[in-house]
Amino acid sequence: MDENGRRLPDAAHKGKSPNMPADYATLLHLDAQGPDELQVPDFASLDDDTFADAIRAGMDACRDELAAIASSSQAPTADLLRAWEHAARLLTRAELAFSTAKSADTNPRRDQIMQELSPQLSRLTSSIWLNETLYARFTSLDERAQADEVALDDQDAWLLSETLRLFRRHGVALPASDRETLREIDERLATLGARFDALITAGRAASAVHIADPAGLVGLSDDQIAAAKAAAERFGWTGYALELVNTTGQPLLDHLDNRDTRQLLFEASVGRGRTSETDLRPLIIETAQLRARKAALLGFEHYAAYAADNGCAKTTPAIMHLLTRVAQAADRNARREADVLEARFVELVPDEIFQAWDWQWTAAHPRPSDSADALPDEATLSQYLPFEQVLEHGVFAAATALYGITFARRDDVVGYTPDCRFYEVHDTDGSLMAGVMFDPYARTTKGGGAWMTSLVVQNHLFGELPVVTNNCNLPRPVPGAPTLMTWDEVTTLFHEFGHDLHGMLSDVRYPSVAGTNTPRDFVEYPSQVNEIWAWEPALISQYARHWQTGEPMPTAWVEALAASRHVGEGYAACEIYQAMLLDQAWHQTPLDDLPTDPAEVDAFEEAALQRYGVWFPLVPPRYRSCYFTHIWSHGYAAGYYGYLWSEVMDADTAAWFAEHGGLSRQSGEIFRRQLLAVGGSRDVMAAYRDFRGADPDPVHLLRRRGLETA
């Protein structure tokens, strides 16, 4: 990956490269042959040092092959694009396997490897994009194509134009001294990102709340208490441990009746990343400063402008016009919700002042007169949402109904953790088309939240079938019982599987523009569209069944679930838009105005949100700076707004599905072929306009979020 989240050329010949060690090719299944094989890495044989050695060997092979391309004296043809795609074959496959394993199950050795290799990988990336001789080969091919000396089809021409754009974007045309400065900046940024990644996991574990007295856990279910006791045992504590999830809001705040415990948990969440051992503020400050310097070198007003230029939005004024509009409207909605909740809180807890740690608990305890037709409590609802059932009769069933694909479990395929389970995916004609590996359970060694990765990227050039992953953080079930999901976890599973579908249904020639290799503010769009189907009543009747009796979820609950979809929308919208604005603040602020002292970080956050008109202490941002992994180490720098940009397209597409038969093979086939299949092999907004007949209309999002009158 480069610093902007774009994957380096990612491809493979059938058979081995002359520069590729055979043992690594075998371990990564790069030497698999034929259309009926999936190239799943041999995780059973890949220890940490082998991962590191494979990445180093991949870097060597990449250097050698690119040097051969640059030094060629032959007039370039379309074969240049094939050679370019092949050069990083081993490197990319090894990186994908290692990063997948590390994010799901890190350890000190993996953290060390990441910190050792990140600057080396950055150095390699810079040596590629700042190589004037290599760039000249592509400019020569472009000139020959313009002169009709070489025939390029649409996919060839797009890859060439994107490659030239990325060379220029990375500074190949700058003076030599500036190029060297860029190399140094990128190398340091890679080091800081790896360090942030290591500390964020450690900091989350270090911020777990120790509860000695069971009275502090009143309100939690038996399963939640058992999980807290098991967590304490892992930490070597007596009593109980409340572990943090990656967001500001903690699910347990819905249930904890003990107000002191709620306060402890909330303050641990918003205050993490500031202790001496896991203080992330110096890394954040240095990263923001380096990014500002990089943007200036490349001729951009600020890093946010640099990031926007690489996406669908193109400019920060376009981003801020939409973002501030919806954020301020969401803030007004949240304040109205706060008035209602504060009145209810006074009824429940007289003589106390309503605080941020009371919000979730109060919202979960409505007046009886307000809840005659309401849903039961979360623990009762979860009895109808066992993971395996939701996966097979919900997530998989929706994909089959829309796209005609089917799934078959393979228990003989070894994953990157013992918790993994693997499925083959078959197309409408029964042919093997992909593989997907699920890793559902939370671990102290696992990153927070949920995510998708690719182990193998689809492409026709080298005949490779996609293999993707799906990572959740569900509580491990007690013996004899299934994993029971919350409704938020259900919609998250659908969301992440939308990313999986984007990777699996890709149908392009070149791997570097396949599947999810799209602009950052587009990549969340297919995943958000897939959330639609979590709410489909016909599907709910299949997957929402009591894990013991098999009885479907009562119809009244299903209706109440749909009615509750927009309850608390002001809070939900406000916290996420605040985080988007916080991201923009760090990356739009001039270098001289950025914080220079760790103690200034909190004040910077407050001043930024005040400036945008959305400072509301009762609703803090979904991610504060010290645990905003997306923007400091996961490629979303100045791009977290992409969730909003994608949601505009998602809401517009939901309207299209409603107009075209909803969950049907006909509508699914159109969406598959016109959008999911093309990946980044053409301009994604042009593909969207071909699909929809127009640009996305924001009115559908405003209605969904209850912001239409704003």
N, C-alpha and C positions, 0 to 999 in steps of 0.2 A: 504494500500500500504506500502511496505517497501521502504527504501531510494533509492533503485535501480529501482523503478517503477514496481516491481513485486507484483501482488495482493496476499494478504493472502488467505488461503483456502476459497473458495467461493461457497457455495452450500446450498441446502435446501431439507429437507424431505417434502413429501406431508403430510400435517398436521403439528402440532406444536411440537417444542422441549419442553421437560419438563422444560427447563430453560428459555423459551422464553415468555415474557409477551404478553398476547393475544392482548392487544390494539395495540402494535407496530406491531405485526404480521398482524393485519387487515389493519393498515394504510399503510404498505409496501406491502400489498397483498401477504404476504408469505403463507397465508392459502388458497390461491386459489387452486381449484381442477380441474382436468380434462385437456385433451389435447386441448380444445377449449378456454382456458382462457389465457389472458396475464396479468402478475403480475405487472401492472403499479402502482407505488406508488400513494397513494391518496393525491396528492399535495394540493388539496383544503382544507384538514384538517391538513396538516403538517406545523405548524408554526415553527419559529426558535428554540424555547426552546424545542419543541417536537423532532426536529431533534437531538438536543444535548442529550436529555434524551435517545433517541433510540440508539445513538452511545454508550453512557455509559452502557446501558443495554446490548448491544451487546458485549462490552468488558468483562462484568461480565460473560455472558453466554459462551464466548470463553474460558476464564480462567477455568471455571468449567469443561467444556467438555474436554479440553486438559489435565487438571489435572487427570480426570478419565482415559484417554488414558494412560498417563504416569504411573499411579499407578496400572494398570492392571497386574495381575500375570499370565494370560493366554498366551500361546504361540501365537504370532501374526500370523494372516492370512490376506488375501486381505481385510477383513473387517476393518483392521486398516486404509487402504486408504480411505474407505467410511467415517469412523468416523472423520478422519483428514479433509476431504472435508466439512463435516457438521459443524465443530466446529465454524467457523466464519460466519455462515449463516446470522444471524441478523446484526452483525457488518458490514459485507461487503455491504449488501443491504442498510443499513442506510447510510453508508459512500458514496456509489455511488449516492444515492438520494441527500444527502446534498451537496456533492462536485459539482454535476451537477447544482444544484440551485444556489450555491454560485458563481461559475465561470460565470454564465449567468446573475446574478442579485444580486450583493453583497450589503451589508449595514453594518453599524458599528457593529451591533449585530452579524452578520455572520462572520465578520472579527475577532471579539472577540472570538467567539466559536472556530474558526479555530486555533487561537493562544493559547487558553486554552487547546484544545484537542490534538493538534499535538504532544506535548511532551509526553502526556499520551499514545497516540497510538504508538509512537516510543518505549516507555518503554515496552508496551505489545509485540510489534514485537521482541524486543531484548529478552524478557523473553521466547519467543517461540523458536527462532533460537539458543539461547545459553543454552537451557535446555538439559543437558547431559542425563537425564533419558528418556526424550522424544526421543532424538536422538538414544538412545540405543534400543528403541522399533523398530525403522526403520532398524537399522543395524541388529537386530535379524531377522526381516522379510527377509532381503536380504540374510542372511546366510541360512535361511530355504529354500528360493527359490533356492539358489545355490546348496543345498543338495537335491533338488527335494522333499522336505517335503511339499511344498506349490506350487500349480500351479498358475502362473501369466500369463495372456495373454499380448499381446504387449502393450496395453494402461496401464495396471497395472504396467508392468515392467518399462516403460518409466517414469511414475509418481513417482515410487519409486526411480529410479536413479536420477531424477531431485531433488526430495526432499532431498536425501542424499547429493547431490552436494551443494544445497543451505544451508543446515546446516553447511557444512564445509566452504563454502564461507563466511558465517556470523561469523565464528570464534569459533565454538563450541569446537574445539580441542585445543584452546589456553589455557594458564594458567589462573587461576581464576582472577588474578589481571588484566591481559590484557582484559579478557571478561568484567570486570567491567568498564575499561576505554572505551571499545567499546560502552557499554550501554550509558555512559555519552556523548560520541561524537555523537552518533546517536540521542539522545534526544535533544542535542543542535542544531544539523543540522535540525531537524524537526521544532524547534522553529524559527530558522533563515529563513527557507523556507516559513513558514506561514507569517512571518513578511515581507519578500520580496514580497509575493503575495499581501498583503494588500497595501504596499507602491507603487507597480508598477502601479496599477490602479489609485491611488490617484495622483501619479506623472504625469501620462499621462494627466489627467484632469487639473492639475495645470499648465501644459506647453502649454495649448491652447493659440493661438495667438489672441490678441485683436486688431481688425481693426476698427477704428472709421470712417474713410473716405471711402465711397464706391469706390472712385478712386483706392483704394488699391486692389480691387477685379476684376479689368478689366481682361477679358479673361474667367472668370467663367460663367457657364450657369445660367439661371434664377433659375433652381432647386438647383444648388450648392449655389447660393447667398441666396435663401430662407432657405436652411439648415443652413448656417452660421448665419443668423439672428435668427433662432429658437434656435440655440446653445447659442448665446449671451443671449437670454432671459432666458434660463435655468441657466446661470451663474449670472444673475442679472446685465448684462452689457448693455450699450447702444451700438448701432452699430452692429458689427459682431464678431463671434468667429470661428477661424479655429482650429478644433480639430485634434489631432494626431491619426494616426493608429500606430500599434505596431512596424512596421519596420522603418528603417532609411529613406528610400524613402517614400515620401508622394504623393499620387495620385494627389493632387491639384497642385503640382509643374509642371505637364504637361501643365497646363492651365493658370496659373497666369502670365499675361503680365507685371505686376508691379514688377520690379526686387527687389526693397526694400522689398516687401512682401515675395517674394521667399526666400530672405536671412533670414528674420525673421523666416519663417516657417521651413527652413532647420536647422537653428541654434537651434531653439527650440527642434527639433527632436533629433539632435545628442547631445544636452546638457542636456537633461532631466535626472532626477535621481541624481542630484547633489545639489539641494537646501537644506537648513537646515531642512525643514520639511519632505522632501522625499529623503534624501541623502542615496543612496543604497550602496555606496562604502564601508563603514565599514562592512556591512553585507557580501558583496562579498569577502572582504579580509579574514574575519573570516571563512567563508564557505570554501574557497579554502585551507586555512591552516588546518582546521579540516579534510577535505577530504584527504589531503596529510598525515596527522598523521594516519588516519584510514587505508589507503593503506599500510603504513609501518608496522603497527601492524599485518596486514593480510599477510605480506610477499611479497608484490608487490613493484616494483620499484617506481611506482607513481600511482595516482588514475586513470589515463588514462589506464594503464595496467590492473588494477582491473576491470574497466568497459569493456575493450575489451575482457577479459576472459569470460565475461558473454554473449557475442554476437556471431555473425557468423564470424567476423574478427579474433577473438582470440588473436591477438597480435597488439601492436601499430606499429611495423615496417611494418606489412601488410597494416595497415590503412594509414600510412604516405607515403608509396611507391605510392599508388594510389592518395592520396589527394594532395601531393606536385606536382606530375606530372601534374594533370589536373589544379591545381590552378595557377601554373606558366604559363601554356599555356593560360589559361583564362586571366591572367594579360596582356600577350602580345596582345591578341585580344582586350582587353579593351583599351589599349594604342593606338592601330591602330584606333579604333572607336573614341577615344578622338581627334586624329588629324583631322579626318573628321568633327567632330562636332565643334571643335574650329574654323575651317575655315568657317563653316556656321554661327557660332555665330558672328564672326567679320563682316560678311555681314549684319546680322540682327541688331547688336548693335555695331556700329563702336566705336573705342577708348576705349572699355571696356575689361577687362581681364576675360577670361572664367573661371568660378568657379564651384564648385560642385553643387551649387543650380541652375546653368544654364543648367545642363546636360539634365534633363528630358524635360524641356521646349524646348530646342534646338532640341532634338530628335523628338519632336512632331511637329516641324516646318521645314520639309525638303524643299529643293529647289523644285520649281514647276517642273523643268525638271526631278527631281528624283521621282516625285510622280504622274505622269500621270495616272498610274494604281493603285494608292495607295488607302487605305481605307479612308472613310470620317472621320471626327473628332469623338472623343469618344462619344460625346453627340448624334450625329446623329446615330451612330452604335447602341447605347443603346436603341434607339426606337424599335429595332427589338429583344430586349432581355429582355422581361418582366419575372420576377422571376417565376411566376406560370407556364408560358408556358415552360420555360427552364426546370423547375423541372419535369413537367408531360410528356412533349413531347421530352425531351432530356435525363435527368438523369434516370427517370423511364423507358422510352422507351428502352434505352440501356440495362438496367437490364433485361427487359422482353425479348428482342431479344437474349441476351446471355444465360440467366439462366431460362427463362420460368416463372419467378415469376411476380405477379401482385399486384397492390396497390389499396386500398379502403380507402377513407378518413372517419374518425370518428370524428364528431364535438362534440360528447358527452364526449370525454376523456379530462380531465382537465390537462393542462401542468404546468410546474414550473414557467411560466410567462404567462400573458394573450396573448402574441404574439404567443405562441406555436400552432402548428397544428399537428394532429396525423393521421398516416396511418397504417392500418392493412396490412400485407404482406401475400400473399397466394402463396403456392407452385404450381408446375405444375399440380397437381391433384386437386387443389382447396382448399386444407386443409390449415388452419391457421398455419403459421410458424414463424411469428415475428411481431414486431411493431417498427415503427420509428417515432420519434417526432422531428419536425423542429422548430427552433427558429431563424428566419432570420434577425431580425433587430438590429441595433446598439443602445446601451444605454450607458450613462455615467457610469452606474453601472456594465457594462459587460466587461469581459476580451477582449483584442484585438485579432484580427485575426479570424481564423475559426478552429473548432475542432469537434471531435466526442467523445461521452462518452457512456458507457453502463449503463443502469439502471438495467437490468437483463442479466446475462450471460447464454448462451445456455448450456444445459447439458442433457444427457440421464439418468444420475444416479438418479436425482430427478425429471425428466420429465419437465424441465423448458424451455419455449420458450424465445428466446432473445428479449430484448427491448433496442433499441439504440437511440441516439440523434444526431442531426446535427445542429451545431451552426455557424451562419454567423454574419457578421457585415455590413449588407446592409443598405443604408439610408432609413429611413421610407418615404413612398410615401406621396405626398400631396393628400388631399381629391379628389376623383374622378379619380385618375390616379394610374397605377400599379407601383410596384417597378421595376425600369429599371436598368439592370446590366451592368457593364463593362465586357469586354472579360476576363480580369484577374479574375473577380468574378465568371464568368461562369466556367472556368477551376478549380477554387478553390472549387466550389460546387461539381463538378465531383470528385475531389480529396477526399474531406471529405466523400462523399458517397461511395467511395471505401473502407474507413474504416468501414462504416456502413455495407457494403456487407460482409466484412470479419467477422464482428460480427454476422450478420443475417444468413449467409450460413454455419456457423460452424456446425459440425456434429460429436461431440465427447461425450465421457462418462463423463469426469471429468471437472467441471467448471474452475478450476484453470489453465488449459491448453487449454481452449477453445477460439475461436475467435481471438481477437487481443492480447491475452496473449502469445506473441512470443518474441524472442530476439529483443532488441531495434533497431538493424540495419537491421531487417527484417520487422518490423511492418509497415514501410512506403511503402513497395513494392506493396501490393495490391492496395493501394490508388493511387500510381503513375501510375500503369497500367490502372486504371479506367479513368485517364485523357485522355487516347488515344481517347476515344469515343467522347469527346467534339469536336474533329477535324473531325469527320466522316461526309463527305459531305451529305450522305443520312439522317443522323440525323439532321444536320444543316438545311436542307430544311424543316424539321418538326418543330423545336423549334425556329428558328430564323425568326420570322414573325412580321411585324409591328403591334404594339399593338392596333392601331386604324383601319387600313385598312385590316389587315390580309395578306397583300402582303408578299411573301417570300423575304428574303434578296437577293438583286441582285447577280446573278452568278459571276459577275466581282468582287464584294466585297468578296464573299466567296473565290474566287481564290486568291485575294490579301491578305486575312486573312491568308491563308495557306502559301503564299509566305513570309509573314511578321513574320512567326513563329520564324525564326532564326535571324531576325533583332535585333540588340542590344544584341546578345547572349553573347558577351564578357563582357558587363556590368553585365548582369544577373548572369552569371556564376561566375564572379570575386567576386561580393558582397557576394554570398552565400558561396563560398569556403573560403573567408577571415573569415567569421563567424565560419566556421568549424575549421579553424586553430586557431582562437582565443580561442575557446573552448579547443582545445588540449593544447594550451600554458598554460592556467590556470591550467590544470590538469596533465601536464607533468613536470612543473617547480618544482625543489626541494623546500622543505619547506623553507630552509634558503634563497632562492632567490626570494620568493614571496614578493609582496609589503606588507609593514607594515603600511603605511600612506595612507589615501584616496587620497591625492594629487599625489600619484605615479601611480594611476590606468591608466591615459591616457598615460603616458610614457611607462608603461608596455605593453599596447596595441600596440603602435607604434613600440617599440623594437621587439616585437614578430613578427609582420607582416614584418618588415625589415628583420628579421632573416630568415623568410621563403621565402623571395624574392617577396612579393606581396603587399608591402606598396605603395599605390597609392591614395593620398589625394582626387583626383577627383572622386574616387569610394570608399567610406567608406564601412565597413562591413554592411551586411544586419541588423545585430544586434550588437550594441556596448554593452560593459559589463553591463552598468547601465540599460539596458532594454532587456537583454538576458534572458527572462523568461524561455525558454526551459531548460537552464542549471543550473539555480539557484533555481528553485522551481517546475519544471514540469517533472523531472525524466530523462532528457536528458544529465545529467552531463557526460562529456567526450564521449557523444554519439550522438552529433549533426551530426557527420560524417555519421550517419546512413542513412540520406537522400541520400547521394552520393552512399553508398554501396547498398541501395535499388534501386537507379536509374540504376545502372549497370544491376541488374536483370530485372528492368522494361524495359529498352531499348532492352535487349535480348529477353524478352517476347513479346514486340511489333513486333520484327522480326518474332517470332514464329506465332503470330496471322496473320501477313501478308502472311506467308507461308501456313496457314491453314484456309483460307476463311474469315478472318477478323471478322466482327460482325455477328456471326452465332451461332445457338443453338448448333451445334456439337462442335465447338471450345470452346464455353462458358461452355458446360457441362464438357469437359475435364479439363479446368482450375478450375472450381468449385470443382469437386470431388477430383482432385489430389493435389490442393493447398489450396483453400479457406476453404474447409470443414475440413481439418485436424488441423487447428489452430496451437497450440504448443504441440499437443499430440504425436509428434514424432520429430526427428531431422529435422528442417526445410530445411537445405541444402540437406539432403538426399531426402526429398520430392521434392525439386526443381530439383535435378538430375534425379529422376524418371520421372518428368514431361518433362524436356527438353532433357534428354539423355546425359547431360554434365554439367559442371560448366558454369555459365554465362560468356559470352565473352565480355570484356570491349570495343571491337572495335565498337559495336553498340552505346554505349554512346559517344565515341569519335566522331563518325560521327554526331550524333544528336547535339552535342555541338559545332561542327565545330572545333574540336581539333585533328582530325585524324593525322595531320602531326606532332603533337607535339612529 
